[in-house]
Amino acid sequence: MGNGYGFWPEAGDDIDIDYSGIPYNTHPGSYLLELLSEFSISNPENTRVSIPTLTKSKPSRYVIPLGLLYKFLETVRDHYEVMPLSSELVTLNSMVYYDVPGYRLFRDHMNGKAGRCQVKLKTSPEFQAPVLEVKFRSNKGVSGKHLVPFQEDLFHFLPDEVKDKFSLITGMSVSDLRPVVGSSSGKFVLLGRMHHERIEVDAEIRFSLPGIGEKELILPLAVVRISGNQGQDTLATRFFGDLRIRPFSFSRYLLGGSMLLTDQKTNRYKNKILQLQKMMQHEPSY
């Protein structure tokens, strides 16, 4: 165990990072495919729910230890199908968070500043190529979200309005941004057979410092995100209700940064980390 948070692999184990911070040569463990081996595969025509159904209610997100993920999948297996992502059932879902010198974006997010910005490079099944996402937030929520396809010069192709807004908020230029924290997980999607419910699972969450392979942290947790059920009581939601597991959310940047950016103040995130530690150390009884 590393600092009580998760498992530290051998230096440089199963990770390599290019200049932009994108992890490659890293693939979800074969155990995820084993977990899904007894599921039926969704008909490609069922792509109408490949994008989460828009409802008035927000998706519910639960965090559970990997041991309990086995039990969850065993419980729902006969009522859900696994949806292929691209050509695979399980794909690598990765993000690289960017920040400026002094970690201004991290500190603004940690302190809950109303006017703040987040910049990350996303590699996900929903995109054909990595996408740079710049998100602005005000005291009323997300006030602007901009997606730019990956280019050799990541920030040259950002609209001028995005560059200007970034400079206004941070006092710095987008050219000052550098990759600081990487995050990845194995992702798969389940679809309800009898309704339009969609379940996204991110298993075995990894954090790393780009360019420092030995600074990789693996959390034996799974994030289960349920959407599209329009608030109905389903087999999946009953599973968590019966075990009295409540929805739980966290920021990957704040969590990974709190554990790996040792020179930053992270007191406001300690409670979240303690809750996640308990999840890893004490699985709910069932």
VEXLUMVEX-823585 format. One record per residue (C-alpha): residue number from 1; residue in one letter; x, y, z. Coordinates in Angstrom, 2 decimals. Each point is the difference from the previous one (the first is absolute). Example, Ala and Ser with C-alpha at 12.3 -4.5 7.8 and 13.67 -1.06 7.14 Angstrom:
<atoms>
> 1 / A / 12.30 / -4.50 / 7.80
> 2 / S / 1.37 / 3.44 / -0.66
</atoms>
This chain:
<atoms>
> 1 / M / 0.00 / 0.00 / 0.00
> 2 / G / 1.25 / 3.49 / -0.80
> 3 / N / -0.92 / 2.56 / 2.66
> 4 / G / -3.06 / -2.15 / 0.69
> 5 / Y / -1.66 / 1.08 / -3.24
> 6 / G / 0.55 / -2.88 / -2.42
> 7 / F / 2.62 / -2.20 / -1.61
> 8 / W / 3.33 / 1.28 / -1.26
> 9 / P / 1.33 / -2.10 / -2.92
> 10 / E / 3.66 / -0.46 / -0.73
> 11 / A / 1.66 / 3.08 / -1.48
> 12 / G / -1.13 / 0.54 / -3.56
> 13 / D / -2.37 / -2.98 / 0.09
> 14 / D / -2.51 / -0.02 / -2.87
> 15 / I / 0.21 / 3.70 / -0.69
> 16 / D / 1.68 / 2.20 / -2.53
> 17 / I / -0.82 / 3.62 / -0.76
> 18 / D / 0.61 / 2.15 / -3.05
> 19 / Y / 0.80 / 3.71 / -0.08
> 20 / S / -3.63 / 1.08 / 0.38
> 21 / G / -0.61 / -2.18 / 3.02
> 22 / I / -2.18 / -2.61 / -1.72
> 23 / P / 0.64 / -3.43 / 1.57
> 24 / Y / 0.42 / -2.80 / -2.52
> 25 / N / 1.04 / -3.67 / 0.06
> 26 / T / -2.43 / -0.23 / 2.89
> 27 / H / -3.10 / -2.16 / -0.31
> 28 / P / -2.69 / -1.08 / 2.46
> 29 / G / 0.66 / -3.34 / 1.66
> 30 / S / -1.33 / -3.19 / -1.57
> 31 / Y / -2.04 / -0.61 / 3.16
> 32 / L / -2.53 / 2.57 / -1.25
> 33 / L / -0.60 / -2.05 / -3.12
> 34 / E / -0.42 / -3.05 / 2.19
> 35 / L / -2.64 / 1.81 / 2.02
> 36 / L / -1.94 / 0.75 / -3.18
> 37 / S / 0.45 / -3.42 / -1.63
> 38 / E / -3.43 / -1.23 / 1.11
> 39 / F / -1.87 / 3.12 / -1.16
> 40 / S / -1.89 / 0.14 / -3.26
> 41 / I / 1.33 / 2.54 / -2.49
> 42 / S / -2.36 / 2.81 / -0.95
> 43 / N / -1.34 / 0.18 / -3.54
> 44 / P / 1.75 / 2.82 / -1.92
> 45 / E / -3.45 / 1.37 / -0.86
> 46 / N / -0.39 / 0.87 / 3.67
> 47 / T / 2.26 / 3.03 / -0.50
> 48 / R / -2.92 / 2.31 / 0.81
> 49 / V / 1.15 / -0.29 / 3.60
> 50 / S / 3.71 / 0.08 / -0.76
> 51 / I / -0.20 / 3.63 / 1.06
> 52 / P / -1.52 / 0.45 / 3.48
> 53 / T / -3.71 / 0.75 / -0.19
> 54 / L / -0.70 / 3.60 / 0.89
> 55 / T / -2.26 / 0.18 / 3.01
> 56 / K / -0.88 / 2.62 / 2.54
> 57 / S / 1.63 / -2.07 / 2.74
> 58 / K / 3.78 / -0.15 / 0.33
> 59 / P / 1.82 / -3.32 / -0.44
> 60 / S / 0.77 / -1.84 / 3.22
> 61 / R / 3.67 / -0.79 / 0.62
> 62 / Y / 1.18 / -2.61 / 2.50
> 63 / V / 3.52 / -0.97 / 1.05
> 64 / I / 0.63 / -3.58 / 1.13
> 65 / P / 3.03 / -2.27 / 0.61
> 66 / L / 0.89 / -2.35 / -2.84
> 67 / G / -1.06 / -3.00 / 2.08
> 68 / L / -3.55 / 1.31 / 0.11
> 69 / L / 0.02 / 0.66 / -3.75
> 70 / Y / 0.05 / -3.79 / -0.50
> 71 / K / -3.16 / -0.32 / 2.11
> 72 / F / -1.71 / 2.87 / -1.82
> 73 / L / 0.65 / -1.48 / -3.44
> 74 / E / -1.14 / -3.42 / 1.18
> 75 / T / -3.24 / 1.55 / 1.24
> 76 / V / -0.87 / 1.92 / -3.17
> 77 / R / 1.43 / -2.41 / -2.59
> 78 / D / -3.29 / -1.45 / -1.28
> 79 / H / -1.72 / 3.38 / -0.36
> 80 / Y / 2.72 / 2.06 / -1.73
> 81 / E / 2.17 / -0.33 / -3.09
> 82 / V / 3.52 / 1.26 / -0.57
> 83 / M / 0.34 / 2.60 / -2.76
> 84 / P / 3.13 / -0.19 / -2.17
> 85 / L / 2.04 / 3.22 / 0.12
> 86 / S / 1.50 / 0.37 / -3.45
> 87 / S / 1.13 / -3.58 / -0.67
> 88 / E / 0.63 / -1.00 / 3.61
> 89 / L / -2.09 / -0.71 / 3.08
> 90 / V / 2.48 / 1.70 / 2.34
> 91 / T / 1.99 / 3.04 / -1.03
> 92 / L / 2.53 / 2.34 / 1.58
> 93 / N / -1.58 / 3.20 / 1.28
> 94 / S / 2.73 / 2.54 / 0.75
> 95 / M / 0.32 / 3.67 / 0.87
> 96 / V / 3.01 / 2.26 / 0.40
> 97 / Y / -0.55 / 3.15 / 2.05
> 98 / Y / 1.91 / 3.15 / -0.90
> 99 / D / 0.96 / 2.84 / 2.28
> 100 / V / 2.17 / 3.10 / 0.09
> 101 / P / 3.10 / 0.59 / 2.18
> 102 / G / -1.09 / 0.19 / 3.63
> 103 / Y / -3.01 / -2.27 / -0.68
> 104 / R / -2.44 / 2.88 / -0.20
> 105 / L / -2.79 / -2.15 / -1.51
> 106 / F / 0.43 / -2.67 / 2.67
> 107 / R / -0.09 / 2.54 / 2.82
> 108 / D / -3.07 / 1.78 / -1.40
> 109 / H / -1.83 / -3.31 / -0.28
> 110 / M / 1.10 / -1.15 / 3.47
> 111 / N / -1.17 / 3.27 / 1.56
> 112 / G / -3.32 / -0.04 / -1.85
> 113 / K / 0.60 / 3.31 / -1.75
> 114 / A / -3.11 / 1.04 / -1.93
> 115 / G / 1.86 / 1.16 / -3.11
> 116 / R / 2.43 / -2.75 / -0.98
> 117 / C / 1.20 / -2.08 / -2.92
> 118 / Q / 0.90 / -3.63 / -0.65
> 119 / V / 2.11 / -1.26 / -2.90
> 120 / K / 0.41 / -3.67 / -0.84
> 121 / L / 0.89 / -2.24 / -2.92
> 122 / K / -2.51 / -2.84 / -0.34
> 123 / T / 0.46 / -3.37 / -1.68
> 124 / S / -3.34 / -1.78 / 0.04
> 125 / P / -2.08 / -2.41 / -2.12
> 126 / E / -2.38 / 2.86 / -0.81
> 127 / F / 2.80 / 1.83 / -1.87
> 128 / Q / 1.88 / -1.31 / -3.04
> 129 / A / 3.12 / 1.87 / 1.11
> 130 / P / 1.12 / 1.76 / 3.20
> 131 / V / -1.91 / 3.20 / 0.68
> 132 / L / 1.09 / 3.05 / 1.99
> 133 / E / -2.81 / 1.20 / 2.27
> 134 / V / 0.00 / 3.49 / 1.51
> 135 / K / -2.79 / 0.53 / 2.50
> 136 / F / -0.88 / 3.25 / 1.75
> 137 / R / -2.12 / 0.09 / 3.13
> 138 / S / -1.82 / 2.84 / 1.75
> 139 / N / -2.07 / 0.10 / 3.19
> 140 / K / -2.94 / -1.22 / -2.11
> 141 / G / 1.77 / -3.10 / -1.30
> 142 / V / 1.80 / -0.71 / -3.29
> 143 / S / -0.03 / 3.21 / -2.01
> 144 / G / 1.92 / -1.24 / -3.03
> 145 / K / 1.39 / -3.27 / -1.36
> 146 / H / 2.28 / -0.16 / -3.03
> 147 / L / 1.30 / -3.12 / -1.76
> 148 / V / 2.97 / 0.09 / -2.38
> 149 / P / 1.38 / -3.10 / -1.83
> 150 / F / 3.56 / -0.96 / 0.91
> 151 / Q / 2.67 / 1.89 / -1.93
> 152 / E / 3.79 / 0.12 / 0.33
> 153 / D / -0.37 / 3.52 / 1.38
> 154 / L / -2.85 / -0.63 / 2.45
> 155 / F / -0.87 / 3.62 / 0.68
> 156 / H / 0.62 / 1.68 / -3.34
> 157 / F / -3.44 / -0.99 / -1.30
> 158 / L / -2.00 / 1.27 / 2.98
> 159 / P / -2.40 / 2.83 / -0.91
> 160 / D / 1.21 / 3.46 / 0.99
> 161 / E / -2.98 / 0.41 / 2.32
> 162 / V / 1.15 / -3.06 / 1.97
> 163 / K / 3.56 / 1.27 / 0.22
> 164 / D / -1.19 / 3.42 / 1.14
> 165 / K / -2.35 / -1.42 / 2.62
> 166 / F / 2.72 / -2.31 / 1.31
> 167 / S / 2.40 / 2.95 / 0.36
> 168 / L / -2.67 / 2.08 / 1.74
> 169 / I / -0.65 / -2.73 / 2.59
> 170 / T / 3.58 / -1.15 / 0.63
> 171 / G / 2.13 / 2.97 / -1.02
> 172 / M / 2.05 / -2.37 / -2.15
> 173 / S / 0.08 / -1.18 / -3.61
> 174 / V / -1.22 / -3.40 / -1.25
> 175 / S / 3.55 / -0.53 / -1.26
> 176 / D / 1.05 / -0.28 / 3.67
> 177 / L / -2.08 / -3.16 / 0.45
> 178 / R / 1.86 / -3.26 / 0.62
> 179 / P / -1.16 / -3.61 / 0.71
> 180 / V / 0.09 / -0.57 / 3.76
> 181 / V / -2.22 / -2.98 / 0.94
> 182 / G / -1.10 / -2.96 / -2.09
> 183 / S / -2.95 / -2.28 / 0.75
> 184 / S / -1.18 / -3.17 / -1.71
> 185 / S / -2.40 / -2.89 / 0.53
> 186 / G / -1.56 / -2.93 / -1.81
> 187 / K / -3.45 / 0.95 / -1.24
> 188 / F / -2.98 / -2.06 / -1.09
> 189 / V / -3.72 / 0.70 / -0.48
> 190 / L / -3.08 / -2.06 / 0.83
> 191 / L / -3.46 / 0.59 / -1.49
> 192 / G / -3.30 / -1.07 / 1.55
> 193 / R / -1.90 / -2.61 / -2.01
> 194 / M / -3.47 / 1.17 / 1.02
> 195 / H / 0.57 / 3.76 / 0.20
> 196 / H / 2.43 / 2.70 / -1.10
> 197 / E / 2.16 / -0.08 / 3.09
> 198 / R / 3.72 / 0.40 / -0.62
> 199 / I / 2.74 / -1.00 / 2.43
> 200 / E / 3.55 / 1.26 / -0.51
> 201 / V / 2.73 / -1.66 / 2.05
> 202 / D / 3.55 / 1.31 / 0.45
> 203 / A / 2.06 / -2.63 / 1.81
> 204 / E / 3.47 / 0.17 / 1.53
> 205 / I / 0.67 / 3.74 / 0.02
> 206 / R / 3.63 / 0.96 / -0.57
> 207 / F / 1.75 / 3.30 / 0.62
> 208 / S / 3.46 / 0.98 / -1.17
> 209 / L / 2.34 / 2.94 / -0.32
> 210 / P / 0.75 / 0.39 / -3.73
> 211 / G / 3.62 / -0.83 / -0.73
> 212 / I / 0.56 / -1.77 / 3.35
> 213 / G / -1.01 / -3.62 / -0.52
> 214 / E / 0.78 / -1.12 / 3.55
> 215 / K / -2.49 / 2.54 / 1.35
> 216 / E / -3.05 / -2.03 / -0.93
> 217 / L / -2.79 / -0.75 / 2.45
> 218 / I / -2.66 / -2.66 / -0.49
> 219 / L / -3.27 / 0.16 / 1.93
> 220 / P / -1.86 / -3.35 / 0.18
> 221 / L / -3.34 / 1.74 / -0.48
> 222 / A / -2.76 / 0.14 / -2.60
> 223 / V / -2.18 / 2.99 / -0.84
> 224 / V / -3.51 / -1.04 / -1.09
> 225 / R / -2.04 / 2.70 / -1.74
> 226 / I / -3.69 / -0.73 / -0.63
> 227 / S / -2.05 / 2.16 / -2.37
> 228 / G / -3.09 / -0.11 / -2.17
> 229 / N / -2.30 / -1.73 / 2.49
> 230 / Q / -2.00 / 3.21 / 0.59
> 231 / G / 0.05 / -0.59 / 3.74
> 232 / Q / -1.55 / -3.47 / -0.18
> 233 / D / 0.90 / -2.69 / 2.49
> 234 / T / 2.02 / -2.54 / -1.99
> 235 / L / 2.03 / -3.09 / 0.78
> 236 / A / 3.20 / 2.05 / -0.10
> 237 / T / -1.24 / 2.77 / 2.28
> 238 / R / -1.54 / -2.52 / 2.41
> 239 / F / 3.38 / -1.71 / 0.33
> 240 / F / 1.52 / 3.16 / 1.46
> 241 / G / -3.10 / 0.85 / 2.01
> 242 / D / -0.10 / -3.44 / 1.66
> 243 / L / 3.65 / 0.42 / 1.05
> 244 / R / -0.64 / 3.59 / 1.13
> 245 / I / 2.63 / 1.32 / -2.36
> 246 / R / -0.63 / 3.64 / -0.75
> 247 / P / 1.02 / 1.92 / -3.12
> 248 / F / 3.52 / 1.36 / 0.29
> 249 / S / 1.85 / 2.40 / -2.27
> 250 / F / 3.51 / 1.37 / -0.19
> 251 / S / 2.27 / 1.91 / -2.34
> 252 / R / 2.69 / -2.15 / -1.55
> 253 / Y / 2.36 / 2.95 / -0.20
> 254 / L / -0.47 / 0.89 / 3.67
> 255 / L / 0.28 / -3.62 / 1.12
> 256 / G / 3.07 / -0.84 / -2.08
> 257 / G / 1.58 / 3.37 / 0.70
> 258 / S / -0.62 / -0.32 / 3.74
> 259 / M / 1.91 / -3.28 / 0.06
> 260 / L / 2.83 / 0.77 / -2.43
> 261 / L / 0.58 / 3.78 / 0.12
> 262 / T / 1.59 / -0.12 / 3.42
> 263 / D / 0.90 / 3.70 / 0.07
> 264 / Q / -3.63 / 1.14 / -0.23
> 265 / K / -2.42 / 0.64 / 2.86
> 266 / T / -2.81 / -2.53 / -0.19
> 267 / N / -1.68 / 0.21 / 3.42
> 268 / R / -3.42 / 0.59 / -1.54
> 269 / Y / 0.17 / -3.37 / -1.77
> 270 / K / 1.12 / -2.14 / 2.92
> 271 / N / -3.56 / -1.05 / 0.87
> 272 / K / -0.55 / -1.35 / -3.52
> 273 / I / 3.28 / -1.91 / 0.16
> 274 / L / -0.92 / -1.50 / 3.37
> 275 / Q / -3.33 / -1.18 / -1.38
> 276 / L / 1.71 / -1.62 / -2.97
> 277 / Q / 2.55 / -1.65 / 2.31
> 278 / K / -2.84 / -1.58 / 1.96
> 279 / M / -1.57 / -1.28 / -3.21
> 280 / M / 3.27 / -1.68 / -0.98
> 281 / Q / 0.62 / -1.51 / 3.42
> 282 / H / -3.50 / -1.01 / 1.07
> 283 / E / -2.36 / -1.42 / -2.57
> 284 / P / -3.73 / 0.21 / 0.84
> 285 / S / -1.49 / -3.26 / 1.20
> 286 / Y / -2.43 / -1.83 / -2.26
</atoms>
